[in-house]
Amino acid sequence: MLAPAIATANEELVKDGIAPIGSITFHSLRRTFASLRSAAGDDVAYTSAQIGHTDARFTLRVYTQATKRRERLSGAHLRAYDRAIHWAQMGTNQELERVLATAEATKNPG
């Protein structure tokens, strides 16, 4: 299941001029999850509990690096990063509220 997803992601990355994803481990997936949750603005204590950390400060210290990294990105890399954050927010209450508000505004303009 993971191999086809990586292949699809690599096709998109190559189209954008970004190096493809190399090998993936379960720890890589865990780090990606925590980094995206942090960058998306999720509660650090919740993310910490989700990945099994007992100290949310450790989670904050390690996984906020992704947020800092965004400041150094530009062009295709920045667009890919922002798409990843948008994807990470899908299904969250915040994103659901935004989608519902947009749908309501479209249904009842003015």
KOLTILO-465404 format. One line per 5 residues: number of its first residue (from 1); for each residue x, z negated, y negated of N, C-alpha, C, O. Coordinates in Angstrom, 3 decimals. Last residue first. Example, Ala and Ser with C-alpha at 12.3 -4.5 7.8 and 13.67 -1.06 7.14 Angstrom:
// KOLTILO-465404
2	12.850/-7.080/2.250/13.670/-7.140/1.060/12.900/-7.870/-0.030/13.409/-8.039/-1.138 | 13.190/-7.800/5.690/12.300/-7.800/4.500/13.200/-7.800/3.300/14.236/-8.465/3.319
***
This chain:
// KOLTILO-465404
110	-24.590/0.133/-36.966/-25.091/-0.238/-38.280/-26.244/-1.125/-38.210/-26.779/-1.524/-39.244 | -25.366/1.175/-33.694/-24.516/1.363/-34.883/-25.259/0.959/-36.162/-26.389/1.381/-36.406 | -25.769/0.115/-30.872/-26.532/-0.257/-32.082/-25.692/-0.074/-33.332/-25.332/-1.059/-33.976 | -23.939/1.176/-29.094/-25.363/1.272/-28.778/-26.214/1.031/-30.021/-27.253/1.666/-30.202 | -21.547/0.480/-30.237/-21.850/1.898/-30.033/-23.336/2.117/-29.805/-23.915/3.104/-30.259
105	-21.695/-2.277/-30.139/-21.592/-1.631/-31.440/-21.928/-0.139/-31.344/-22.521/0.430/-32.260 | -21.711/-2.623/-27.348/-22.871/-3.045/-28.150/-22.875/-2.373/-29.505/-23.924/-1.942/-29.983 | -19.166/-1.696/-26.695/-20.352/-1.045/-26.127/-21.595/-1.381/-26.942/-22.432/-0.514/-27.194 | -17.599/-3.564/-28.071/-17.505/-2.135/-28.402/-18.729/-1.395/-27.905/-19.276/-0.553/-28.617 | -18.323/-5.896/-26.704/-18.589/-5.791/-28.143/-18.544/-4.329/-28.592/-19.364/-3.906/-29.407
100	-17.386/-5.302/-24.128/-18.818/-5.507/-24.357/-19.184/-5.371/-25.828/-20.222/-4.802/-26.167 | -14.626/-5.155/-24.650/-15.335/-3.990/-24.127/-16.833/-4.121/-24.373/-17.480/-3.157/-24.783 | -14.139/-7.809/-25.491/-13.843/-6.682/-26.372/-14.612/-5.437/-25.941/-15.187/-4.742/-26.779 | -14.844/-9.262/-23.195/-15.572/-9.482/-24.455/-15.361/-8.327/-25.423/-16.298/-7.909/-26.103 | -12.876/-8.306/-21.451/-14.287/-8.061/-21.167/-15.120/-8.231/-22.427/-16.010/-7.424/-22.695
95	-10.587/-9.349/-22.634/-10.770/-7.895/-22.575/-12.230/-7.556/-22.316/-12.761/-6.614/-22.904 | -11.112/-12.103/-22.266/-10.853/-11.565/-23.598/-11.099/-10.055/-23.613/-11.756/-9.546/-24.521 | -11.309/-12.360/-19.485/-12.479/-12.622/-20.331/-12.310/-12.015/-21.716/-13.261/-11.472/-22.277 | -9.716/-9.625/-17.793/-9.706/-10.967/-18.360/-10.943/-11.141/-19.225/-11.551/-10.157/-19.646 | -9.842/-7.012/-17.070/-10.463/-7.976/-16.177/-10.434/-9.398/-16.702/-11.059/-10.287/-16.122
90	-6.784/-6.164/-18.535/-8.045/-5.707/-17.950/-8.577/-6.751/-16.982/-7.830/-7.301/-16.173 | -4.295/-7.049/-19.232/-5.433/-7.739/-19.821/-6.764/-7.297/-19.218/-7.770/-7.989/-19.377 | -2.569/-5.311/-17.996/-2.573/-6.708/-17.551/-3.781/-7.465/-18.079/-4.242/-8.417/-17.449 | -2.994/-3.002/-19.491/-3.417/-3.039/-18.095/-3.530/-4.484/-17.611/-4.474/-4.835/-16.903 | -1.757/-3.802/-21.871/-3.188/-3.476/-21.868/-3.733/-3.549/-20.445/-4.812/-4.097/-20.219
85	0.846/-4.038/-20.929/0.159/-5.224/-21.443/-1.345/-4.986/-21.444/-2.118/-5.865/-21.061 | 1.342/-1.369/-20.251/1.412/-2.410/-19.218/0.685/-3.670/-19.664/-0.013/-4.301/-18.870 | 1.192/-0.153/-22.733/0.216/0.208/-21.691/0.192/-0.853/-20.594/-0.872/-1.190/-20.074 | 3.447/-1.329/-23.932/2.112/-1.638/-24.455/1.017/-1.258/-23.466/0.013/-1.963/-23.362 | 5.449/-0.130/-22.363/5.305/-1.588/-22.395/3.899/-1.962/-22.851/3.240/-2.803/-22.240
80	5.077/2.540/-23.029/4.902/2.112/-21.639/4.696/0.599/-21.568/3.866/0.114/-20.799 | 5.728/2.465/-25.776/4.381/2.879/-25.347/4.099/2.423/-23.914/2.995/1.966/-23.620 | 8.422/1.692/-25.584/7.464/0.819/-26.253/6.036/1.171/-25.844/5.224/0.281/-25.593 | 9.481/3.930/-24.268/9.595/2.602/-23.667/8.587/1.626/-24.273/7.974/0.832/-23.559 | 9.016/6.033/-26.031/8.326/6.013/-24.745/8.374/4.640/-24.096/7.415/4.227/-23.444
75	9.794/4.244/-28.987/9.397/5.486/-28.336/8.632/5.281/-27.045/7.717/4.462/-26.971 | 11.495/1.124/-28.320/10.958/2.154/-29.211/10.526/3.350/-28.368/10.857/3.446/-27.186 | 12.363/-2.397/-28.150/11.912/-1.129/-27.583/11.451/-0.159/-28.654/11.067/-0.560/-29.753 | 12.924/-4.896/-29.073/14.051/-3.964/-28.996/13.639/-2.586/-28.481/14.481/-1.693/-28.383 | 10.592/-6.338/-28.873/11.132/-6.099/-30.207/12.258/-5.076/-30.211/12.523/-4.453/-31.239
70	10.271/-6.787/-26.169/9.468/-5.749/-26.814/10.038/-5.376/-28.177/9.970/-4.215/-28.583 | 11.743/-9.049/-25.523/12.313/-7.742/-25.201/11.568/-6.618/-25.927/12.174/-5.601/-26.266 | 10.021/-11.145/-26.035/11.157/-10.928/-26.936/11.747/-9.532/-26.745/12.198/-8.910/-27.706 | 8.378/-10.860/-23.817/7.810/-10.718/-25.153/8.922/-10.447/-26.164/8.767/-9.607/-27.050 | 10.138/-11.391/-21.762/9.519/-10.069/-21.841/8.939/-9.825/-23.221/9.000/-8.709/-23.737
65	10.717/-14.083/-22.099/11.767/-13.102/-22.370/11.182/-11.702/-22.520/11.677/-10.909/-23.320 | 8.858/-15.749/-21.179/8.622/-15.228/-22.523/9.716/-14.249/-22.935/9.642/-13.651/-24.009 | 9.727/-16.703/-18.713/8.908/-15.496/-18.753/8.530/-15.016/-20.149/7.926/-13.951/-20.278 | 11.377/-18.999/-19.104/11.825/-17.849/-18.321/11.034/-16.589/-18.639/11.618/-15.519/-18.814 | 9.945/-20.798/-20.752/11.335/-20.451/-21.057/11.762/-19.163/-20.351/12.441/-18.327/-20.948
60	7.469/-21.010/-19.415/7.545/-20.525/-20.789/8.949/-20.029/-21.112/9.113/-18.951/-21.684 | 8.275/-22.151/-16.989/7.598/-20.854/-17.014/7.708/-20.236/-18.401/8.013/-19.050/-18.529 | 9.275/-24.586/-17.940/10.166/-23.658/-17.238/9.571/-22.248/-17.267/10.274/-21.275/-17.537 | 6.949/-25.700/-18.949/8.053/-25.403/-19.873/9.040/-24.431/-19.244/9.580/-23.557/-19.923 | 5.385/-26.251/-16.765/5.018/-25.090/-17.576/6.122/-24.729/-18.573/6.220/-23.577/-18.995
55	6.383/-27.227/-13.729/6.692/-27.488/-15.133/6.421/-26.231/-15.950/7.154/-25.249/-15.836 | 5.845/-26.327/-11.256/5.327/-27.654/-11.587/5.537/-27.995/-13.057/4.939/-28.941/-13.572 | 4.756/-23.096/-10.282/5.707/-23.943/-11.006/5.056/-25.290/-11.308/3.859/-25.367/-11.581 | 3.019/-21.307/-9.034/3.517/-22.459/-8.291/4.577/-23.286/-8.989/5.238/-24.102/-8.347 | 1.729/-19.325/-10.305/2.947/-18.944/-9.584/3.636/-20.134/-8.922/4.703/-19.991/-8.325
50	-0.465/-20.657/-11.400/-0.687/-19.498/-10.552/0.551/-19.139/-9.735/0.431/-18.696/-8.593 | 0.719/-22.570/-13.059/0.016/-23.015/-11.853/-0.182/-21.854/-10.872/-0.079/-22.039/-9.659 | 1.683/-20.833/-15.050/2.594/-21.692/-14.297/1.958/-22.153/-12.989/2.598/-22.125/-11.938 | -0.692/-19.821/-16.074/0.256/-18.923/-15.402/1.209/-19.723/-14.533/1.508/-19.330/-13.406 | -1.722/-22.231/-17.172/-2.456/-21.497/-16.133/-1.511/-20.586/-15.353/-1.525/-20.577/-14.122
45	0.229/-22.851/-19.061/-0.050/-23.808/-17.985/-0.792/-23.122/-16.842/-0.522/-23.398/-15.673 | 0.053/-20.663/-20.802/1.263/-20.854/-20.000/1.012/-21.815/-18.841/1.536/-21.606/-17.747 | -2.600/-18.507/-21.218/-2.203/-19.903/-21.251/-1.035/-20.120/-20.295/-1.129/-19.796/-19.111 | -1.633/-15.184/-22.231/-2.340/-16.142/-21.388/-1.796/-17.548/-21.566/-0.664/-17.740/-22.011 | -0.470/-13.088/-23.631/-0.940/-14.250/-24.368/-1.737/-15.251/-23.543/-2.446/-16.085/-24.107
40	0.762/-11.011/-22.489/-0.646/-10.798/-22.813/-1.249/-12.004/-23.525/-2.396/-11.957/-23.971 | 3.215/-12.106/-21.877/3.149/-11.137/-22.972/1.713/-10.872/-23.408/1.469/-10.544/-24.570 | 2.406/-13.681/-19.676/2.978/-14.297/-20.874/2.849/-13.361/-22.066/2.422/-13.777/-23.143 | 1.586/-11.717/-17.888/0.629/-12.747/-18.312/1.119/-13.408/-19.598/0.328/-13.663/-20.506 | 3.989/-10.323/-17.578/2.833/-9.660/-18.186/1.807/-10.675/-18.672/1.226/-10.511/-19.744
35	5.544/-12.335/-16.331/5.965/-11.748/-17.603/4.801/-11.079/-18.320/4.638/-11.244/-19.529 | 4.106/-12.802/-13.950/4.284/-13.884/-14.928/4.685/-13.343/-16.300/4.215/-13.841/-17.323 | 4.260/-10.227/-12.728/2.979/-10.888/-12.994/3.133/-11.925/-14.104/2.379/-11.922/-15.078 | 7.048/-9.942/-12.511/6.263/-8.995/-13.311/4.928/-9.617/-13.687/4.511/-9.540/-14.843 | 7.657/-12.019/-10.750/8.220/-12.029/-12.109/7.433/-11.097/-13.024/7.181/-11.429/-14.182
30	6.269/-11.100/-8.498/5.946/-12.405/-9.080/6.437/-12.482/-10.519/5.721/-12.952/-11.403 | 7.600/-8.750/-7.967/6.179/-8.712/-8.297/5.748/-10.005/-8.983/4.961/-9.991/-9.929 | 10.111/-9.775/-7.321/9.960/-8.846/-8.457/8.515/-8.801/-8.914/8.236/-8.812/-10.113 | 9.489/-11.175/-5.010/9.893/-11.934/-6.190/9.797/-11.059/-7.444/9.439/-11.552/-8.513 | 9.032/-9.093/-3.289/7.900/-9.934/-3.658/8.233/-10.782/-4.887/7.359/-11.071/-5.705
25	10.810/-6.262/-4.660/10.682/-7.381/-3.737/9.438/-8.173/-4.134/8.863/-7.942/-5.198 | 11.624/-2.878/-4.896/10.707/-3.946/-5.306/10.695/-5.017/-4.227/10.584/-4.721/-3.037 | 14.061/-0.580/-6.136/13.494/-1.381/-5.048/12.657/-2.528/-5.629/12.951/-3.062/-6.698 | 13.129/1.050/-9.113/13.968/1.025/-7.912/13.295/0.205/-6.824/12.083/0.301/-6.627 | 11.226/3.188/-11.105/11.357/1.855/-10.512/12.215/1.966/-9.263/12.037/2.878/-8.455
20	12.906/5.679/-13.172/11.926/5.205/-12.186/12.247/3.801/-11.680/13.367/3.305/-11.808 | 13.457/5.727/-16.695/14.009/5.655/-15.337/12.964/5.105/-14.368/12.227/4.177/-14.702 | 11.442/7.798/-18.728/11.904/6.446/-18.397/12.383/6.438/-16.952/11.777/7.073/-16.088 | 10.067/10.007/-19.600/11.507/9.946/-19.820/12.106/8.579/-19.563/13.154/8.238/-20.113 | 7.469/10.243/-18.906/7.742/9.619/-20.211/9.236/9.522/-20.519/9.626/9.016/-21.571
15	7.704/11.236/-16.346/7.054/12.069/-17.373/7.372/11.561/-18.775/7.526/12.344/-19.712 | 8.768/8.947/-15.132/9.619/10.130/-15.287/9.035/11.072/-16.338/9.777/11.645/-17.135 | 6.472/7.312/-15.160/7.677/6.916/-15.884/8.581/8.115/-16.143/9.100/8.278/-17.247 | 4.747/8.730/-13.473/4.396/8.513/-14.879/5.621/8.152/-15.708/5.783/8.634/-16.829 | 6.187/8.563/-11.072/5.824/9.874/-11.623/5.516/9.749/-13.109/5.968/10.565/-13.912
10	6.248/5.788/-10.704/7.497/6.511/-10.972/7.227/7.897/-11.539/7.969/8.360/-12.406 | 3.566/5.261/-10.096/4.160/4.701/-11.318/5.427/5.463/-11.689/5.655/5.752/-12.864 | 3.430/6.578/-7.621/2.591/7.014/-8.738/3.159/6.516/-10.066/3.222/7.264/-11.041 | 5.275/5.040/-6.152/5.480/6.479/-6.311/4.679/7.018/-7.494/5.187/7.819/-8.278 | 4.036/2.542/-6.261/5.343/2.716/-6.895/5.619/4.195/-7.132/6.134/4.572/-8.185
5	1.774/3.124/-4.742/1.618/2.670/-6.126/2.932/2.851/-6.891/2.923/3.270/-8.049 | 2.868/3.752/-2.218/2.179/4.786/-3.001/1.997/4.400/-4.471/2.062/5.261/-5.349 | 4.067/1.130/-1.613/4.883/2.338/-1.765/4.152/3.447/-2.526/4.753/4.048/-3.416 | 1.961/-0.698/-1.239/2.811/-0.797/-2.419/3.597/0.490/-2.672/3.771/0.894/-3.822 | 0.819/0.000/1.179/0.000/0.000/0.000/0.874/0.000/-1.258/0.530/0.652/-2.244
***
